[in-house]
Amino acid sequence: MLAVMCYPSHVRVQLQNGSIKGVGELEVGDWVKIGPGAYSPVASFSIRRPNHITEMVTLHMENGSQVTMTATHYLYVNSHLKHASEAVVGDHVLTAAGTWTRIVKVQKETVRGVYHPHTAFGEVVVGGIVSSCRSCQDRAVRPVQSTLLCTLAL
């Protein structure tokens, strides 16, 4: 089994020019929203498997947004970087506007296609929610990885 941090192809991201793309449509060099008024280029993909089938977690938020990702993907939950599988109803996640919205439903679903884009900054807004591109929760490793991704993007 592939144990990865990924999104399905249909999860939407906003480009710097205001257009919207599915994660599966992104290309290296696309500038994607990473937070309020902030954008970063896609530096690389660690995973691009359009036919891979896997179970993912979908979080539904009070503000109407929703995001689907693998259980081990990191996002900001109650001001801490946590796996999507650790998020529960009532928790709050960080939005693209820099505000917090409450999770009202958590569900599992099976999807086809897994993608893991990495931005030069280390975050990406997917489905209106800020998510980390980092693959390790170890705080000593993340800054090194971000530095390497920034270097690759230059």
Summary of the structure (lengths in Angstrom):
residues: 154
radius of gyration: 14.1
end to end distance: 33.5
largest distance: 40.0
contacts: 492
relative contact order: 0.25
helix: 12%
strand: 53%
